[in-house]
């Protein structure tokens, strides 16, 4: 995957993504281009039960958006398979 140009990023206000997109490089790119970082955070085994609960509560709006997108793609994929 190549890095996007500044022109490709100029109209983007926020970036939503799965926790697989979370990296220092992506965080820096978003910050440099003043794009709101809405990438889901990863839970770690080092977190306490309370820390996990707090993070899940904070992340809930992101997960709701992601779920809607994932369900839409699942429906498209299911329709594609049924037409083949």
N, C-alpha and C positions, 0 to 999 in steps of 0.2 A: 504494500500500500504506500503510495507516494504522499508526501505532505501537501495539503491544499495551499493554494496561493492566497495572498491577502485579498485579492479581488473575489475569490470564491467564498471567503469568510465574511465579507463586509456587510451582508444583509442578515446575517445570523445573529439573533439576540440571545438564544439559549440552546444548549446542547443536552439532550436527554439520551442516556444510554445505559445499557446493562453494565454490571460491575466488571465485566470482562474488558471494558474500555478504560477502566481506571488505571492510570499510570502517571508518573511524574511528568513525562514528556507531554501527554495529552493535557494535564492540568496546566502546565506552563504555556502551551499553545493557546488554550482557551483564555487564560489570564492575559497574555500578551495582546490578544485580539479583542479584549473586553467582552467576552462571551460568557454568559452566566453558565456555570458548571452545575448541571443537574444529573450527573452520573451517579448511579446507585453506589452506595458505599459497601465495602466488603465487611463481613463480620469476621472476627478472628477468635481463635481459641483462647487468647489471652484476656478477652473481655469477660467481665463478671456478668452474672445473670441480669443485674440491674442495668449495666451499661448496654447490654444487648437489647433489653426491653426499651430503653430510652432511644436507642438508635433506630429500632424498628418503628417506633412511633413517629420519629422525625422523618424517616424515609417513606412512610406510608403513602403520601401524595404521589411520589415518584413511581411507586409500585403500581398504583391505580392507573396512571397514565400508560405505563409499560404494558400492563395487562390488557388494556383496551387495544393497543397496537398489536400485541401478540395474537389476540383473539381474532382481529381482522385478518391478519395474515394466515391464520389457521383456516378460517372460512374460505379464503381465496385458494389456498392449497387444496382443501377438500373438494372445492368445485372443479379445480383443474384436474384432479385425479378422476373425478366422476365423468368428465368429458373425454377421457382418453380411451 
